[in-house]
Amino acid sequence: MQLSIVIPTRNRASQLERTLQNLLLQTIPTQDFEVVVVDNDSGDETPEFLRRFGQRFPNWQCFGQPKPGAAAARNAGIASCQGAIVLFIDDDVIAEPDLVRQHLKSHDSHPGCAVLGRVLNGWNQNDSAFHWVISQKELLHSFRFPDSSNVPFQHLYTCNASVPRDLLLKAGLFDEQFAGAAFEDTDLGYRLMRLGCQILFNPEATVLHEPVLSLKSFMRKRFDAGAALYRLLSKHPELETTMLPSRLRRGLRWALGWSVSPLPLIFDKHLPFAPLLFPVLGKACWYHFEYLFWTGYHQAARSEDRTTNTAVCKPAG
């Protein structure tokens, strides 16, 4: 088996169906790749849907993973899959018909490397200021690389990335201490880089990303992402100079975000006049997301300090 596609999912049966439907339309035969779906303890109709839909793929696995987090789900998929190459995609992406062939093409020409594909955004940026922000790919996923044959490890976005399975095992898989879905792929990218693995960018390996996110859930994700960055830098303190802005810059971002805190109530509203203001409202929205991100980071730091102090002060015996 040349390639296995690993998809973690949780409570997204309708989006997952669309993702899987498009995998049936690949330009290479479905018998040439494997699909592995790991259900991260869904409480909706996802398990039943997977039992039905899997019959359409000749090489198919689906099973549950009760331990929460994308890292645990992907690790379970890696452990079970048969392919020499593991392609990670999310359960809310639409694969272009040539996705699998392009990933295989890159691995054939550059063995031993990881491959990053392009992610196009499916939001309608005229719906609301929030959607406008999500549509600005430079704010979330940057794909401007000076050298597409040597992508920085921070950009191993696992909504569309493939890695040789033996390298994943050698790197130690995903760190399951990253409980959510933030920076666990950055951590893996860094460990792959230390093994000498280069990351290539293939813009022809494309997915359309249409996440179903409310403003409230995205705000929570930004807070959790800040906490995840603290975990990453605690694990790899040598990355602080690369990934951590100065205290002054962090403070300015936090203050700007705090200053627009009353505005989120209108960020996800569809207002007839609003598209003209989206560049302004969108930046205010992004500043608020920055505020939440750095709040999450500093709360994680304070929480660890309290835990450490409690452990130090606890009497022996």
C-alpha positions as MATLAB code, in Angstrom:
seq = 'MQLSIVIPTRNRASQLERTLQNLLLQTIPTQDFEVVVVDNDSGDETPEFLRRFGQRFPNWQCFGQPKPGAAAARNAGIASCQGAIVLFIDDDVIAEPDLVRQHLKSHDSHPGCAVLGRVLNGWNQNDSAFHWVISQKELLHSFRFPDSSNVPFQHLYTCNASVPRDLLLKAGLFDEQFAGAAFEDTDLGYRLMRLGCQILFNPEATVLHEPVLSLKSFMRKRFDAGAALYRLLSKHPELETTMLPSRLRRGLRWALGWSVSPLPLIFDKHLPFAPLLFPVLGKACWYHFEYLFWTGYHQAARSEDRTTNTAVCKPAG';
ca = [
       0.000    0.000    0.000;
       1.519    3.309   -1.107;
      -0.475    5.793    0.928;
      -2.940    5.927    3.808;
      -5.208    8.909    4.459;
      -5.758    9.433    8.189;
      -8.772   11.527    9.205;
      -9.603   12.253   12.851;
     -13.233   13.181   13.448;
     -15.687   14.020   16.195;
     -19.388   14.844   15.853;
     -19.153   15.990   12.240;
     -21.036   13.363   10.274;
     -22.380   15.714    7.599;
     -19.028   17.400    6.927;
     -17.226   14.063    7.006;
     -19.582   12.641    4.394;
     -18.640   15.429    1.993;
     -14.936   14.860    2.695;
     -15.200   11.136    2.004;
     -17.352   11.616   -1.104;
     -14.566   13.661   -2.674;
     -11.966   11.021   -1.867;
     -13.962    8.667   -4.080;
     -13.320   11.077   -6.988;
      -9.519   10.945   -6.934;
      -7.638   10.631  -10.222;
      -5.902    7.475   -9.017;
      -7.913    4.287   -8.330;
      -9.271    3.938   -4.808;
      -7.617    0.537   -4.490;
      -4.244    2.311   -4.597;
      -4.741    4.118   -1.293;
      -6.253    3.457    2.114;
      -8.686    5.575    4.132;
      -8.448    5.418    7.941;
     -11.047    7.361    9.936;
     -10.546    7.623   13.691;
     -13.676    8.585   15.604;
     -12.689   10.634   18.642;
     -15.658    9.566   20.812;
     -18.483   11.076   18.742;
     -21.896   11.386   20.301;
     -23.831   11.923   17.057;
     -24.583    9.625   14.127;
     -20.925    9.467   13.035;
     -20.311    5.804   14.077;
     -23.356    4.553   12.183;
     -22.538    6.686    9.149;
     -18.996    5.299    9.050;
     -20.228    1.717    9.167;
     -22.389    2.395    6.119;
     -20.048    4.552    4.088;
     -16.923    2.454    4.497;
     -18.272   -0.177    2.097;
     -17.515    2.192   -0.799;
     -13.740    2.022   -0.281;
     -11.766   -1.135   -1.070;
      -9.161   -0.243    1.571;
     -10.972    1.093    4.608;
     -10.559    1.237    8.359;
     -12.642    3.056   10.937;
     -12.497    2.691   14.686;
     -12.920    4.689   17.871;
     -10.331    6.436   20.005;
     -11.824    7.621   23.309;
      -8.752    9.606   24.372;
      -9.533   13.219   23.432;
      -7.474   15.274   21.036;
      -6.380   15.234   17.414;
      -2.915   13.998   18.409;
      -4.271   10.814   20.031;
      -6.625   10.177   17.105;
      -3.886   10.604   14.490;
      -1.508    8.386   16.454;
      -4.112    5.633   16.509;
      -4.489    6.012   12.751;
      -0.722    5.854   12.187;
      -0.455    2.722   14.313;
      -3.150    0.961   12.302;
      -2.556    2.157    8.751;
      -0.797    0.113    6.069;
       0.589    2.816    3.785;
       4.260    3.761    3.493;
       3.119    7.403    3.277;
       0.575    8.879    5.720;
      -1.542   11.777    4.419;
      -3.295   13.792    7.121;
      -6.429   15.741    6.257;
      -9.219   17.161    8.386;
     -12.830   15.997    8.405;
     -14.065   19.325    6.989;
     -11.966   19.626    3.830;
     -12.860   18.947    0.208;
     -10.007   17.265   -1.643;
      -9.264   18.279   -5.211;
      -9.359   15.217   -7.510;
      -5.573   15.211   -7.916;
      -4.743   15.471   -4.199;
      -3.468   11.928   -3.610;
      -1.569   11.740   -6.907;
       0.191   15.035   -6.201;
       1.301   13.931   -2.739;
       2.622   10.656   -4.150;
       4.365   12.512   -6.978;
       6.206   14.717   -4.466;
       7.280   11.732   -2.371;
       8.461    9.840   -5.447;
      10.676   12.757   -6.502;
      11.814   13.619   -2.953;
      11.948   10.438   -0.849;
      12.350   10.942    2.869;
      10.671   14.356    2.897;
       7.359   15.597    4.283;
       4.925   17.305    1.904;
       2.662   20.242    2.638;
      -0.290   20.842    0.324;
      -2.220   24.033   -0.324;
      -5.300   24.884    1.745;
      -7.867   27.166    0.120;
     -10.471   28.826    2.285;
     -14.142   28.250    1.597;
     -15.644   31.043    3.680;
     -17.780   33.696    2.013;
     -15.930   36.768    3.235;
     -18.983   38.979    2.696;
     -21.109   37.178    5.305;
     -19.690   38.900    8.379;
     -16.544   40.475    9.779;
     -15.732   37.140   11.422;
     -15.935   35.321    8.070;
     -13.843   38.076    6.499;
     -11.079   37.397    9.016;
     -11.232   33.632    8.518;
     -11.005   34.203    4.757;
      -7.688   36.023    5.052;
      -5.388   33.036    4.697;
      -2.327   35.072    5.626;
      -3.790   35.519    9.116;
      -4.254   31.804    9.702;
      -2.294   29.656    7.240;
       0.514   31.367    5.388;
       1.640   29.742    2.129;
       4.258   32.260    1.046;
       7.553   30.424    1.206;
      10.846   31.822   -0.126;
      11.950   28.251   -0.818;
       9.158   25.749   -1.467;
      11.647   22.890   -1.141;
      12.484   23.819    2.456;
       9.362   24.967    4.314;
       9.830   26.046    7.975;
       8.643   23.429   10.453;
       5.968   25.795   11.856;
       3.974   25.312    8.648;
       3.384   21.568    8.816;
      -0.397   22.075    8.745;
      -1.965   18.659    9.233;
      -5.195   19.569    7.468;
      -3.203   18.706    4.311;
       0.244   17.214    4.886;
       1.899   13.857    4.286;
       4.887   12.200    5.946;
       6.604    8.824    5.460;
       5.282    6.482    8.134;
       8.763    5.331    9.177;
       9.751    8.941    9.872;
       6.642    9.470   12.003;
       7.572    6.443   14.076;
      11.183    7.578   14.348;
      10.076   11.059   15.484;
       7.868    9.565   18.199;
       4.471   10.371   16.637;
       2.295   13.247   17.860;
       2.634   14.357   21.470;
      -0.706   13.467   23.061;
      -0.154   15.971   25.852;
      -1.423   18.534   23.342;
      -5.046   17.821   24.159;
      -6.697   20.088   21.592;
      -5.879   20.819   17.977;
      -3.147   23.452   18.129;
       0.651   23.271   17.899;
       0.734   19.473   18.077;
       1.642   19.552   14.375;
       4.245   22.291   14.959;
       5.817   20.118   17.646;
       5.949   17.167   15.246;
       7.349   19.379   12.480;
      10.147   20.520   14.769;
      11.069   16.976   15.752;
      11.026   15.894   12.092;
      13.310   18.817   11.238;
      15.756   17.719   13.930;
      15.864   14.314   12.230;
      16.912   16.021    9.011;
      13.516   15.774    7.320;
      12.753   18.613    4.915;
       9.202   19.842    4.284;
       8.263   20.504    0.654;
       5.342   22.626   -0.520;
       3.304   21.303   -3.445;
       0.683   23.917   -4.407;
      -1.002   21.411   -6.743;
      -1.947   19.175   -3.790;
      -5.006   21.189   -2.835;
      -7.940   20.990   -0.456;
     -10.754   23.433    0.149;
     -11.221   24.048    3.857;
     -14.745   24.898    4.979;
     -14.707   24.669    8.765;
     -18.060   24.879   10.500;
     -17.141   27.319   13.239;
     -19.163   29.790   15.205;
     -17.552   32.956   16.487;
     -17.865   31.623   20.047;
     -16.158   28.319   19.238;
     -13.367   30.051   17.321;
     -12.759   32.404   20.243;
     -12.367   29.343   22.466;
      -9.962   27.801   19.952;
      -7.776   30.908   20.020;
      -7.614   30.809   23.831;
      -6.719   27.108   23.760;
      -4.111   27.742   21.045;
      -2.366   30.250   23.307;
      -2.199   27.654   26.062;
      -0.846   25.121   23.551;
       1.924   27.520   22.518;
       2.974   27.736   26.171;
       3.168   23.942   26.279;
       5.239   23.883   23.080;
       7.738   26.415   24.408;
       7.915   24.676   27.783;
       8.847   21.506   25.921;
      11.253   23.250   23.528;
      12.484   26.450   25.247;
      15.043   26.925   22.485;
      12.146   27.920   20.208;
      11.295   31.046   22.197;
      13.470   33.261   20.012;
      11.756   31.864   16.904;
       8.140   31.766   18.003;
       7.646   34.124   20.932;
       7.305   37.878   20.302;
       8.917   40.242   22.763;
       7.045   41.128   25.955;
       6.405   44.579   24.513;
       4.828   43.227   21.326;
       2.771   40.700   23.264;
       1.602   43.429   25.607;
       0.619   45.702   22.723;
      -1.319   42.916   21.004;
      -3.090   42.059   24.248;
      -3.979   45.703   24.884;
      -5.283   46.252   21.349;
      -7.413   43.131   21.638;
      -8.730   44.114   25.050;
      -9.668   47.573   23.740;
     -12.058   46.083   21.162;
     -13.568   43.527   23.566;
     -17.106   45.019   23.315;
     -17.147   44.514   19.534;
     -17.399   40.703   19.163;
     -21.182   40.973   19.458;
     -21.258   42.428   15.938;
     -18.405   40.441   14.403;
     -20.655   37.576   13.290;
     -23.698   39.662   12.337;
     -24.718   40.110    8.719;
     -25.230   43.848    8.331;
     -26.223   45.356    4.947;
     -23.597   48.110    5.146;
     -20.929   46.055    6.848;
     -18.942   44.705    3.830;
     -17.593   48.213    3.274;
     -16.295   48.168    6.842;
     -14.985   44.595    6.920;
     -11.319   45.553    6.517;
     -11.675   47.703    9.656;
     -14.028   45.436   11.600;
     -12.023   42.400   10.543;
      -8.794   43.818   11.922;
     -10.571   44.660   15.172;
     -11.873   41.094   15.259;
      -8.365   39.722   14.721;
      -6.981   41.945   17.497;
      -9.566   40.420   19.816;
      -8.479   36.931   18.779;
      -4.888   37.957   19.603;
      -6.072   39.109   23.025;
      -7.659   35.709   23.647;
      -4.569   33.885   22.367;
      -2.164   35.687   24.689;
      -4.616   35.443   27.572;
      -4.590   31.660   27.087;
      -0.791   31.669   26.942;
      -0.358   33.645   30.162;
      -3.055   31.719   32.031;
      -1.272   28.477   31.159;
       1.979   29.969   32.458;
       0.369   31.084   35.717;
      -1.316   27.707   36.154;
       2.023   25.924   35.814;
       3.648   28.350   38.258;
       0.928   27.595   40.848;
       1.369   23.856   40.328;
       5.143   24.151   40.705;
       4.880   26.288   43.824;
       2.387   23.869   45.388;
       4.730   20.958   44.707;
       7.692   22.845   46.209;
       5.780   23.913   49.326;
       4.125   20.549   49.984;
       5.624   19.002   53.122;
       7.409   15.702   52.734;
       5.755   12.532   53.941;
];
